[in-house]
């Protein structure tokens, strides 16, 4: 295996940024969150193992889908940072991703159903609307703050 393609090859933060399209500042942030990891050179420069590219790419896809970074972290929790992940490591992670995506799909379907009923009914009622915040947890009148992870009345 040539040195350029060796799995243990270390990449600079700039190289990872160029190869993934993710800003250097975002890579630093992901590292602070524990989503990716680097080692340091004698000059205190970050170096990333090549396998971090896959993690960064998955994080980017998740962000585009609106998946919170905490959920990404949970899905990648068992994928090792300190060595190249095996196929078995990725299989376990994909099972968690599947569960996360299924919960999101169900929440979106509940929201779609509620919105269809709400928009279709035309009641504009602040007392009967299914999308209201029934316990006034946000301290005001108006639409309820919806979260994808919300398993509420919708």
Secondary structure as UniProt FT lines:
FT   TURN            3..5
FT   TURN            7..8
FT   STRAND          10..12
FT   HELIX           13..20
FT   HELIX           24..33
FT   STRAND          39..40
FT   TURN            42..43
FT   STRAND          46..49
FT   TURN            50..51
FT   HELIX           52..64
FT   TURN            65..66
FT   HELIX           69..76
FT   TURN            77..78
FT   HELIX           87..121
FT   TURN            126..128
FT   TURN            130..131
FT   TURN            134..135
FT   TURN            137..138
FT   TURN            148..149
//
